[in-house]
Amino acid sequence: MALTESDGLKLRKAMEALLEDDNVIELDFTGVSLFATMFFNASIGNLIMRFSPEKCAEAIRLTHISDLGMDTYWHSFENASFIFARRETLCKISDITKSNLSDN
């Protein structure tokens, strides 16, 4: 199963150093039939935010993954890519919000 945030965090930890060293990573989902966006958000989504969508797309290969798994993966990938592209604006909005809340 690829369902929980904690499993996603374990996968992310195993992948971080490999991505830092520019390795290609193959994730084999043989035997996995259940997927959740939370799993991919905690693993791949976080790595996209740290390294970039382009680097992750080039470095991460998924094999033996069902159509459902691939759809779930791409949902997470696209959401993280959207946020990555707008991270500076989102940080500015967050800073303004925090400032306004602390002024009250």
Secondary structure, 3 states (H helix, E strand, C coil): CECCHHHHHHHHHHHHHHHHCCCCEEEECCCCCCECHHHHHHHHHHHHHHHCHHHHHHHEEEECCCHHHHHHHHHHHHHHHHHHHCHHHHHHHHHHHHHHHHHC
